[in-house]
């Protein structure tokens, strides 16, 4: 993974502040410092954060929380299944109505309606 702590946009306030928080802004200084020490430390921080996010995602998938919350908070309006009105157009649905399409249940899926 290529990361940098010197040059580019590292002098900008937001980027500089984030690098300061992580303690990796600028070139490595001090006794025994090697070129690229700060960049290696930043790469470790970024890698650890990505790994933590992936583990969280896998846990949500395994517990079916991801699907459940997406279905609960779905804001995409469903297409109307209402019968056409006299003019031939389907009756409009309320923008606040939520009627998700039924999911096909498999043996490996937990029952979400227990709670």
Buried (B, 14 or more C-beta within 10 A) or exposed (E): EEBBBBEEEBEEEEBBEBBEEBEBBEEBEEEEEEEBBBBBBBBBBEEEEEEEEEEEEEEBEEEBEBBBEEEEEEEEEEEBEEEEEEEEEEEEBEEEEBEEEEEEEEEEEEEEEEE
